[in-house]
Every structure is written in C-alpha cells, then in structure tokens.
Amino acid sequence: MSEHNYDSVDDEDQGPLNDFDFDSDKESSVDGPTIEPGLGVRDEGGQDATPLVASRPGALNIDTSTGVSEYRARSRRPSDSSKKVVAWKDLPKKKQLVVITLARLSEPLVQTSLQSYMFYQLRWFDPSLPDSTISSQAGVLHASFTAAQFFTAMVWGRVADSTWAGRKTVILIGLLGTLLSCVGYGFSTSFYQALFFRCLGGATNGNVGVMRTMISEIVREKKYQSRAFLILPMTFNIGVIIGPVLGGVLSDPAGSYPDTFGKVEFLRKFPYATPNLVSAGFLTMALLLCWLFLEETHDALQDKRDFGIILGQKLTTLFTTIFRRRRTSVAYTPLHSRATSISTDLEMSPVTPRDSSEDVPATKKHTTKRRYKNRLPFRRIFTPNVTFTFVAHFFLAFHVGTFNSLWFVFLSTPVYNPSDPDPPGFTPKLPFRFTGGLGLPPRSVGMAMAILGIIGITMQLFLYPRLSSRFGTVRSYRTCLFLFPIAYTLIPFLSVVPSTTAPPSQKTGAWIWMAIAGVLFIQVTGRTFALPGQTILVNNCTPHPSVLGTVHGLGQSVSSFARTVGPVLCGWLYGLGLSHGLVGGVFWGLAGIAVCGLFASFFVREGNGHEIWLEGDEDDDEGNR
C-alpha cells in the first residue's frame, strides 16, 4: 500500500484555475480528464494525457507558467488563518460539548470537596492519631481513587473502543459508580470504609480518557484543539472553585453551627454526609443529561438506536410545544412540498442518525462513513513518540497530582509552636530546617483552594488560547514546565511567613494570603499550559484512529499510576519530614521530579493521529487542517 502524505491547501489558494467562476458543482464534476495547472491533462487514474501546450504549428498555446509561479509563491506564504485565534463561538457541536462539560464538572466537585475536610474527617475517625499518621492516611485515601483507576482505565478504554459498548456506555457507568462511592464515603465511620468507597469510585470511573476521546472525535480540526481540549481542565478549575467552598461550608454542620444544627442527631452521627449528598445530586443530574442528550461518537455505533437520545428529543419537543402554546402570536408554518420533504442538510434536520430508524424509511437512512475498517493491533500502539509522550505524561501527572494531595494537608497542618515544639526540642534553622503548616480550618482551606481555581480559569479563558495559537502546542507546553520547579521550591516557605496571630493559632494576615496567591500563581500558570498541551499531545500521538480510546485509556492509566505512587510516597515523606523538622524536603523532591519531566519533554513531538495506515482507511482531510 502506498504511503499517504497529504498537504492541505486553503480554499483561497487552490491555484490559478480558481480565477474562473464555475456556477455549479456539476460543471466541476463532469466525467472525463481533469486539468491541473502547468501539468497538463490527467485522466481518472491520475496519469498524464494530452499536454496543454501543443507542439503542432498553429495549435492553441496556453501559458500557465505565470499562474503556476504565483500559485507556488502563495502556497509558500504563511497562512493568516493559522495565526488567527479561534473563538469559543466557532467551536462545532456546542451542545455536545456542553453535555460533556457538565458531566466532567460533577467529578472535580466531588474530589475537591472532600479535600477541604479530609484531614479533619480522618481525625474524627480516630482522634488519638498524631498529625504525621493522619497525613499518611490522607495520602493513601487520596491515592486509592487513582490506584483503582490505574488497574481499570485501560480496560475502560478498550471497552469504549468496542462495538458492543462504545463511549457513552462507559461514561454512564463511570458517573453511576462515582455517585455510589460518593454517598458511601459520606456515611463512612472508619478509615477502611472510606478507603473501600474511594476504591469503588476509581475502579468504575474511566471517564476522563473517554471524554478526551469524544472531544477529539467531535472536534477533528487541529485549529480548534487549543479551545476544545481546554474544556476539561477549565471545567476542573471550576470544580476547584466551587467544590472546596461547598465542602468547607457544609462539612460538620453540627460542630460549625452548633446553635442551628447542634441538636440534629443525623448531622451529629454523620458529620460529613451533607457535602457528599450535595455532590451526589450534581452527579445524578449529570447522569441524566448524558443519558438523554449525549450522542455516541464511535464510528461503528453512530447509526445504532439510542433510546436515551430518543426520549430526550421527545421531552425536548414536549416542553417546546408547551412553551409555544403560551405565546399569543401566530407563527409562520411553511406548506408541505416535495422540496421541504427532503432534507439536504443533516445537521439542520430534526432527524439524526441516532433515531433515524424510528422515523425515517429504510431507503432514506443515513449511514455514517467510517474512517477505518480494520483495527490496529495492540502491540503496534507503542511507537517511539507514544512512548516518549507517556513518559513525559507520567512525570507531569506525578508532581501535579502529588501537589494537589499535599497542598490541602499542608494548609491543615498545625502551625509550629516554639513553646511546644514538635518534634520535642526542635529549633528551626533557616533556610532548610523548619517545620509546621498553616493550621487553616476547613473553610479557610476551601478558600485557599478556590484561589487556585480562580487563577487557573482566568488564565485558561484569556491567556492560554492566544499564546498556544501564537507559539504552538509543543513550545508553549515545554516552556511552562520551567515554572513547576520554582513553585515547589518556594511553597514550604509559607510556613515561615509572618502571621498576625501567635502560634498555635492559624496563620492570618495580608502577608500570608499574598504569599499563597503568589506561589499559586506560578504553579497554576504552569498547570494552565501543561495539562491542555499534554492532552493534545496524547491525543495526536495516537498511531491510528481505531485505537484512540485505547491510547487515552493508557494515558489515564499512566496518569493514575503516577497519581497513586506520588501521593502515597510523598504523603509518607511529608509525615517523616514533620517528625524530623524538615517539612520542605518533600516539596523540593517534587521540584526534582518536575525537572525530569522538563527533560523528557524535549523528546516529545506532536503527531497527526494517523501515522500508521491500514488497508481500507479513508482520508480525514478535515482532521489535518
């Protein structure tokens, strides 16, 4: 089979023949030989036929050299459209992207909500445990979710690529599993009960990789990727803003608001059930929205009947009809005619391929054109670029995931008290020998984590698309990795920033909040560019479209493994550092991991998502623009 190397040319740069005005498509599709500028007549097989410049005396001579030279010169010019920043309103299939966004939003709400009170919940489980042990338990509890994901994410990716399940089924299972684990975690009364429900949520949830797959299949043109793949991390930042605030305000209401809820037996028996029940409500709404409105993107399943979509369309029609009946004006209704009975635009037609089997005769069914017929074997997935991309992905997920785990523990760790030092007899010696955290209560922890989300979403909305469009995915991704070592080196020094209150009270005052905002600005700036860029690189390194879901599943497994090892290992190291007066050691170790990730990024290149061609593959020009 011949090699495929397709060069995309803008419509305005199709060559000198574009100067002629053809009135209809029929004139340009007449059977017979075709004319190419400067090359002569070509038959249907692409072979040269009669040349344009005749050699006979008196024959017609057509000089195309000027047009060809102008065409080639224009082809070498940089396209203005490549530098144009794509707006949010230009994204295709916005309704589907909205459903995916809402489904993704429900999960970080759950994860970040429990982080604001996890340290205090673990202390409620067993008040006799020291802070170092609680810190280690927090790392295990945080990592249990991703540990379960590590063992199941690739399986869910394979299931999403199968023709008997598809992408939508996996997402519905993930949301349902997260819903059950969320409710169970809220009613847990021991560490091991909480650990079980966290593992249950992780084992049933492979949604992040599948959602990335769906976005890449909905938005295939590369010019939209800087916006489209920004949706999931931006949604995560929205959850980071809302989730910690909800968790901090709703956790332990009997203890936080004793005058109002102190006598409610349910709240006293299950002090951390309230935020989890609220999160379960968000998950239930996301589950229903996905079932009723999310369309399958798997090529082989787009023509299959989806009863959820059919019910969703009927409910939409019902509510639309009820709403229109309340209007007093009479709307224009077109007469039925042959022209209106035939839909020539599938996107404008009320009948979609997902429910066409119910309303459209068999002779008029639309069949989705598949881009591929064969599936790439699993052993051929690991090309050099895929391997290097996964290595860089591991280091990034390791230090970012570990920071998310350690950050709320560090904020909740009691302030170092010179009158009662821990460890006993310890005396701080800057710049390395110091210990203690910030001692913030759940509400203040939620506020500090919300700052992280506010900074992130602001940059993602206004900064990332412009700089990514200007410098490219790889360059902006690689540049931002320099920021992580700086942030991790500075973070532990927050414990020695002056406070307006004396120990052992929590850190307060303008200086501490300015310092928190400063170090978070550096870390979040790096994360804003790194996470969407890494997602695009994982998506585009896919060697064949038939294994797109599998590659994203593998990427999520790599990420889950890193986010499992990192919090467990570094949670133990954090507790060890507290007990030996070296609280900054684990953060400085993360800075070293970030340097390794920066080094690995120099071996990563951006692929095209279809490097290996199999028999029967169809060209996907749209995805390469």
C-alpha positions in Angstrom: 0.0 0.0 0.0 1.3 3.4 -0.9 2.4 5.9 1.7 0.0 8.7 2.5 1.2 12.3 2.7 -1.5 14.8 2.2 -0.9 18.5 2.1 -3.9 20.7 3.0 -4.4 23.8 0.9 -6.8 26.5 1.8 -9.7 27.1 -0.4 -8.4 30.5 -1.4 -5.1 29.0 -2.5 -6.3 26.3 -4.9 -4.3 27.7 -7.8 -4.9 29.8 -10.9 -7.9 27.8 -12.0 -9.8 29.3 -9.1 -9.9 32.6 -11.0 -12.6 31.0 -13.2 -16.1 31.2 -11.8 -17.9 27.9 -12.0 -21.6 28.3 -11.4 -22.3 24.8 -10.1 -20.7 21.7 -8.7 -21.9 19.8 -11.8 -19.5 21.6 -14.1 -16.6 20.7 -11.9 -17.5 17.1 -11.6 -18.1 16.2 -15.3 -16.7 12.9 -16.3 -13.5 12.9 -18.2 -10.0 14.2 -17.8 -9.1 16.8 -15.3 -6.8 19.8 -15.8 -4.1 20.7 -13.4 -2.1 24.0 -13.6 1.1 23.5 -15.5 0.9 19.7 -15.6 -1.4 19.0 -18.4 -4.5 16.8 -18.8 -4.8 13.9 -16.4 -7.2 11.0 -16.8 -9.2 9.4 -13.9 -6.3 7.3 -12.9 -4.1 10.3 -12.4 -1.8 9.6 -15.5 -0.7 12.2 -17.9 -2.7 12.6 -21.1 -2.6 15.2 -23.8 -0.4 18.2 -22.7 -1.9 21.6 -22.6 0.9 23.2 -24.7 0.6 21.8 -28.2 3.6 21.3 -30.3 1.8 21.4 -33.6 2.1 24.6 -35.7 -0.9 26.8 -35.3 -2.2 24.9 -32.3 -3.5 26.7 -29.3 -0.8 27.6 -26.7 -1.8 28.3 -23.1 1.0 29.8 -21.0 0.4 28.7 -17.4 3.9 29.5 -16.1 2.8 32.8 -14.6 -0.2 31.4 -12.8 1.8 28.4 -11.5 4.6 30.6 -10.2 2.1 32.8 -8.4 0.3 29.7 -7.0 3.5 28.3 -5.7 4.6 31.6 -4.2 1.2 31.9 -2.4 1.5 28.3 -1.2 4.8 29.1 0.5 3.4 32.1 2.4 2.3 31.5 6.0 -1.4 31.3 6.2 -3.1 34.1 8.1 -5.8 31.6 9.3 -3.2 29.6 11.2 -2.3 32.6 13.4 -5.9 33.5 14.0 -7.2 32.8 17.5 -10.3 30.6 17.3 -13.2 32.0 19.4 -15.4 29.9 21.6 -18.4 30.6 19.4 -16.6 29.0 16.5 -16.4 25.5 18.0 -18.6 22.9 16.3 -21.3 20.9 18.0 -21.5 23.1 21.1 -24.5 21.3 22.6 -22.5 18.0 22.8 -19.5 19.9 24.3 -21.8 21.4 26.9 -23.1 18.0 28.0 -19.5 16.7 28.3 -18.6 19.8 30.3 -21.4 19.3 32.8 -20.5 15.6 33.1 -16.9 16.4 33.8 -17.8 19.2 36.2 -19.6 16.9 38.6 -16.5 14.8 39.2 -14.0 17.5 40.4 -16.8 18.9 42.6 -16.7 15.5 44.4 -12.9 15.2 44.5 -12.1 18.8 45.6 -15.0 19.0 48.0 -13.7 16.2 50.2 -10.1 17.6 50.2 -11.1 20.6 52.2 -12.2 18.5 55.2 -10.4 15.1 54.7 -7.7 15.9 57.3 -10.4 16.7 59.9 -12.6 13.7 58.9 -9.6 11.3 59.4 -9.1 12.9 62.8 -12.8 12.3 63.6 -12.3 8.7 62.7 -9.6 8.3 65.4 -8.7 11.4 67.5 -5.8 9.6 69.1 -3.7 9.5 66.0 -0.8 12.0 65.6 -0.7 14.5 62.7 2.1 12.6 60.9 -0.1 9.4 60.8 -3.1 11.4 59.6 -1.0 12.9 56.8 0.0 9.5 55.7 -3.6 8.3 55.8 -4.7 11.3 53.7 -2.1 10.4 51.1 -3.4 6.8 51.0 -7.0 7.9 50.8 -6.3 10.4 48.0 -4.3 7.8 46.1 -6.8 5.0 46.4 -9.0 6.5 43.8 -6.3 6.8 41.2 -4.8 3.4 42.2 -8.1 1.7 41.3 -8.2 3.8 38.1 -4.8 2.6 37.1 -5.9 -1.0 37.0 -9.2 -0.3 35.1 -8.6 2.8 32.9 -7.1 0.8 30.0 -9.9 -1.7 30.3 -12.5 1.0 30.1 -10.6 2.4 27.1 -10.8 -0.9 25.3 -14.5 -1.2 26.2 -15.0 2.3 24.8 -13.4 1.3 21.5 -15.5 -1.8 21.2 -18.6 -2.1 19.0 -20.8 -3.6 21.7 -20.4 -0.8 24.3 -19.0 2.5 23.0 -18.0 5.8 24.6 -21.4 6.8 26.0 -21.9 3.5 27.9 -18.5 3.8 29.7 -19.3 7.4 30.7 -22.7 6.4 32.2 -21.1 3.6 34.1 -18.4 5.9 35.4 -20.9 8.5 36.6 -23.1 5.9 38.3 -20.0 4.3 40.1 -18.9 7.8 41.3 -22.4 8.5 42.6 -22.5 5.3 44.7 -19.0 5.8 46.0 -19.8 9.5 46.9 -22.8 8.5 49.0 -21.0 5.6 50.7 -18.0 7.8 51.5 -20.2 10.4 53.2 -21.7 7.8 55.5 -18.3 6.2 56.4 -17.4 6.0 60.1 -13.9 4.5 59.8 -10.8 4.8 57.6 -11.2 1.5 56.0 -14.9 2.1 55.0 -13.8 5.4 53.4 -11.0 3.6 51.6 -13.3 1.0 50.2 -15.7 3.5 48.7 -12.9 5.6 47.2 -11.6 2.5 45.5 -15.1 1.7 44.2 -15.3 5.1 42.6 -11.9 4.8 41.0 -12.5 1.3 39.7 -15.7 2.2 37.9 -14.5 5.6 36.5 -12.6 5.8 33.3 -14.4 8.9 32.1 -11.5 11.4 31.7 -9.9 9.4 28.9 -13.2 8.6 27.2 -14.3 12.3 27.4 -11.0 13.3 25.7 -11.6 10.7 23.0 -15.1 12.1 22.4 -13.9 15.6 22.2 -11.2 14.7 19.7 -13.9 12.9 17.6 -16.3 15.8 17.8 -13.6 18.4 17.1 -11.3 16.9 14.5 -9.8 20.1 13.0 -6.5 21.0 14.7 -7.2 24.7 14.6 -10.0 24.1 17.2 -7.9 21.9 19.5 -6.5 24.7 21.7 -10.0 25.6 22.7 -11.7 22.2 22.6 -9.1 20.4 24.8 -9.1 23.3 27.2 -12.7 22.5 28.2 -11.8 19.6 30.6 -9.0 21.4 32.6 -11.1 24.5 32.6 -14.0 22.6 34.0 -11.7 21.1 36.6 -10.8 24.6 37.7 -14.5 25.5 38.0 -14.9 22.5 40.3 -11.8 23.5 42.2 -13.5 26.9 42.9 -16.9 25.5 43.9 -16.1 22.1 45.4 -13.8 23.3 48.3 -16.2 26.1 49.3 -19.1 23.6 49.4 -17.0 21.1 51.4 -15.8 23.7 53.8 -19.2 25.2 54.4 -21.3 22.0 54.5 -18.9 19.7 56.4 -19.7 19.0 60.1 -22.6 21.5 60.3 -23.4 20.4 63.9 -19.9 21.4 65.0 -19.5 24.5 62.8 -23.0 25.9 63.5 -24.0 24.4 66.9 -26.8 26.9 67.6 -28.6 25.9 64.4 -27.7 22.2 63.8 -26.2 21.2 67.1 -29.3 19.2 68.2 -29.8 17.3 64.8 -28.9 13.7 65.6 -28.3 12.8 61.9 -25.7 15.5 61.5 -24.0 14.6 64.7 -23.8 10.9 63.7 -22.7 11.6 60.1 -21.0 15.0 60.2 -19.5 14.7 56.7 -22.6 13.3 54.8 -24.0 16.7 53.8 -21.4 17.7 51.3 -21.4 14.2 49.7 -25.2 14.3 49.4 -25.0 17.6 47.6 -22.3 16.2 45.3 -24.4 13.1 44.7 -27.2 15.5 43.5 -24.8 17.0 40.9 -23.8 13.5 39.7 -27.4 12.5 39.3 -28.1 15.5 37.1 -25.0 14.8 35.0 -26.0 11.1 34.6 -29.5 12.0 33.3 -28.1 14.7 31.0 -25.7 12.3 29.4 -28.3 9.5 29.0 -30.8 11.9 27.4 -28.6 14.2 25.3 -25.1 12.8 24.8 -24.6 11.3 21.4 -22.3 8.4 20.6 -19.1 9.3 18.7 -17.8 5.8 17.9 -17.9 5.4 14.1 -19.4 2.0 14.2 -22.2 2.9 16.6 -23.5 6.2 15.3 -26.3 4.5 13.4 -27.4 2.4 16.3 -30.7 3.4 18.1 -30.2 5.2 21.3 -33.3 5.1 23.5 -31.9 7.8 25.7 -31.5 10.2 22.8 -35.0 9.4 21.5 -36.5 10.1 24.9 -34.5 13.3 25.3 -35.7 14.5 21.9 -39.4 13.7 22.8 -39.1 15.5 26.1 -37.5 18.5 24.3 -40.3 18.5 21.8 -42.9 18.3 24.6 -41.5 21.2 26.6 -41.0 23.2 23.4 -44.7 22.6 22.4 -45.9 23.6 25.9 -43.8 26.7 25.8 -45.1 27.7 22.4 -48.7 27.3 23.3 -48.4 30.1 25.8 -47.5 32.5 23.1 -50.3 34.6 21.6 -48.7 35.3 18.3 -49.2 33.0 15.3 -46.0 31.7 13.8 -45.5 31.1 10.1 -45.8 27.5 9.0 -44.4 26.5 5.6 -46.6 24.5 3.2 -45.6 20.9 2.6 -43.9 20.4 -0.7 -41.5 18.0 -2.3 -38.7 20.4 -1.7 -39.3 20.7 2.0 -39.9 16.9 2.5 -36.4 16.1 1.5 -33.7 17.2 3.9 -30.4 18.1 2.2 -28.7 19.2 5.4 -28.3 16.5 8.0 -27.2 18.9 10.7 -30.3 21.1 10.3 -32.6 18.2 10.0 -34.6 17.2 13.2 -33.9 13.6 12.4 -30.4 12.5 13.5 -28.7 9.2 12.6 -29.2 8.1 16.2 -33.0 8.0 15.9 -33.5 7.6 12.2 -34.5 4.0 12.5 -37.7 5.1 14.2 -38.8 8.0 11.9 -37.2 7.5 8.5 -37.8 4.8 5.9 -35.1 2.3 5.4 -34.3 3.6 1.9 -33.6 7.1 3.3 -31.4 6.1 6.2 -28.2 8.0 6.5 -25.2 5.7 7.0 -22.1 7.3 8.7 -19.0 7.0 6.6 -16.4 5.1 8.6 -12.8 6.4 8.5 -11.3 2.9 9.0 -12.4 -0.7 8.6 -9.5 -2.5 10.4 -8.3 -2.1 14.0 -4.6 -1.6 14.8 -3.2 -4.5 16.9 -2.4 -3.6 20.5 1.3 -4.4 20.1 1.7 -1.7 17.4 0.4 1.1 19.5 3.7 1.8 21.3 5.6 3.8 18.7 8.6 5.9 19.9 6.5 9.1 20.0 3.7 7.4 22.0 6.3 6.0 24.5 8.1 9.4 25.0 4.7 11.1 25.3 3.6 8.7 28.0 7.0 9.2 29.9 6.5 12.9 29.9 2.9 12.4 30.9 4.0 10.3 33.9 6.3 12.9 35.3 3.7 15.7 34.9 0.9 13.7 36.5 3.3 12.7 39.3 4.2 16.1 40.6 0.8 17.8 39.7 -1.2 15.1 41.4 1.1 14.9 44.4 0.9 18.7 44.8 -2.9 18.5 44.8 -2.7 15.9 47.5 -0.1 17.6 49.7 -1.5 21.1 49.3 -4.6 20.7 51.5 -2.7 18.6 54.0 0.0 21.4 54.3 -2.7 24.0 54.7 -4.4 22.0 57.5 -1.1 21.0 59.4 -0.9 22.9 62.7 1.5 25.8 62.9 4.9 25.3 64.6 4.7 26.3 68.2 8.0 27.3 69.8 6.6 26.8 73.3 5.6 23.2 72.5 7.8 22.2 69.6 7.1 19.1 67.5 9.5 17.2 67.4 10.4 17.9 71.0 13.4 20.1 71.5 13.5 21.2 67.8 14.8 24.7 66.9 14.3 26.0 63.3 17.4 26.8 61.3 16.7 28.6 58.0 16.9 28.1 55.1 16.2 24.4 55.2 15.5 23.3 58.8 11.9 24.3 59.7 8.6 22.5 60.2 4.8 23.1 60.6 2.0 24.1 58.3 -0.6 26.9 58.2 -3.2 25.5 60.5 -6.2 26.7 58.4 -9.7 25.4 59.3 -11.9 23.7 56.6 -13.5 27.0 55.4 -10.1 28.7 55.0 -8.7 25.6 53.3 -11.6 25.8 50.8 -10.9 29.5 50.2 -7.2 28.8 49.6 -8.0 26.0 47.1 -10.6 28.2 45.4 -7.9 30.8 44.8 -6.1 28.1 42.9 -9.1 27.5 40.7 -9.8 31.2 40.1 -6.3 31.9 38.9 -6.4 28.8 36.6 -9.7 29.5 34.9 -8.8 33.2 34.4 -5.7 32.2 32.5 -7.4 29.4 30.6 -10.1 31.8 29.3 -7.9 34.7 28.3 -4.3 33.7 28.1 -3.8 30.1 27.0 -5.6 30.1 23.6 -3.8 33.2 22.4 -0.3 32.1 23.4 -0.9 28.5 22.3 -2.0 29.8 18.9 1.0 32.0 18.6 3.7 29.7 19.8 2.2 26.3 19.1 1.3 23.4 21.4 4.7 21.9 21.9 6.6 25.1 22.5 4.1 26.6 25.0 3.9 23.2 26.8 7.6 22.9 27.1 8.2 26.5 28.2 5.6 26.3 31.0 7.4 23.3 32.6 10.1 25.6 33.8 7.7 27.1 36.3 7.0 24.0 38.4 10.4 23.7 40.0 10.2 27.3 41.0 6.8 26.9 42.6 7.7 23.7 44.5 10.9 25.2 45.9 9.0 28.2 47.3 5.9 26.5 48.7 7.2 25.2 52.0 8.5 28.7 53.0 4.8 29.7 53.5 5.1 28.1 57.0 7.7 30.8 58.0 5.7 33.8 56.6 4.9 36.2 59.4 1.3 35.9 60.9 -0.8 38.5 62.7 -1.7 35.8 65.3 0.7 34.0 67.6 1.1 30.2 67.5 -0.6 27.8 67.8 -3.3 29.8 66.1 -3.8 29.6 62.4 -1.8 31.8 60.0 -3.6 35.1 59.4 -3.0 38.5 57.9 -2.4 40.0 54.5 1.2 38.7 54.2 0.2 35.0 54.3 -2.6 35.4 51.7 -0.4 37.4 49.4 2.2 34.7 49.7 -0.3 31.9 49.0 -1.6 33.8 45.9 2.0 34.4 44.7 3.1 30.7 44.8 -0.2 29.5 43.4 0.1 32.0 40.5 3.4 30.4 39.5 2.2 26.8 39.9 -1.2 27.4 38.2 0.4 29.2 35.3 2.5 26.2 34.6 -0.5 23.9 35.0 -2.7 26.0 32.8 -0.4 25.4 29.8 0.9 21.9 30.7 -2.4 20.0 31.2 -4.2 21.0 28.0 -1.0 20.7 26.0 -0.3 17.3 27.4 -3.8 16.2 26.5 -3.4 17.4 22.9 -0.1 15.6 22.6 -1.5 12.3 23.9 -4.4 12.7 21.5 -2.3 13.5 18.5 0.3 10.8 19.2 -2.3 8.1 18.5 -0.9 6.0 15.7 -4.4 5.0 14.3 -8.0 6.3 14.9 -9.2 2.8 15.7 -7.2 2.8 19.0 -7.9 6.4 20.0 -9.9 5.3 23.1 -7.3 2.8 24.0 -4.5 5.4 23.8 -6.5 7.8 26.0 -7.2 4.8 28.4 -3.4 4.1 28.5 -2.7 7.7 29.1 -5.2 7.8 32.0 -3.6 4.6 33.4 -0.2 6.2 33.3 -1.6 9.3 35.0 -3.4 7.2 37.6 -0.3 5.2 38.3 1.7 8.4 38.8 -1.1 10.0 41.0 -1.1 6.8 43.0 2.6 6.4 43.7 3.1 10.1 44.2 0.6 10.9 47.0 1.3 7.6 48.9 5.1 8.0 48.7 5.1 11.8 49.3 2.4 11.6 52.0 4.7 9.3 53.9 7.7 11.6 53.2 5.7 14.6 54.4 4.9 12.9 57.7 8.5 11.9 58.0 9.6 15.5 57.4 7.2 16.8 60.0 8.6 14.5 62.6 12.3 15.4 61.8 11.8 19.2 61.3 12.2 19.2 57.5 8.8 19.9 56.1 10.2 21.3 52.8 12.0 18.1 51.9 9.1 16.5 50.0 8.3 19.7 48.0 12.0 20.1 47.0 11.8 16.4 45.9 8.8 17.3 43.7 10.9 20.1 42.1 13.4 17.4 41.1 10.6 15.3 39.5 9.5 18.4 37.6 13.0 18.8 36.2 12.9 15.2 35.0 9.6 16.0 33.3 11.1 19.0 31.6 14.0 16.9 30.3 11.6 14.2 28.9 9.5 16.9 27.1 12.4 17.5 24.6 11.9 14.1 23.1 8.1 14.6 22.5 6.7 15.8 19.2 3.2 16.5 18.1 1.7 13.7 15.9 -1.2 13.8 13.4 -3.3 11.0 15.0 -3.0 8.7 11.9 0.7 7.8 11.5 0.0 4.1 10.6 -2.3 3.4 7.7 -4.1 0.1 7.3 -6.0 -1.4 4.4 -9.3 0.3 3.9 -8.5 3.6 5.7 -10.3 6.7 4.5 -8.7 10.1 4.2 -9.6 12.5 7.0 -8.6 15.8 5.5 -10.8 17.7 8.0 -8.8 16.5 10.9 -5.5 17.7 9.5 -6.4 21.2 8.8 
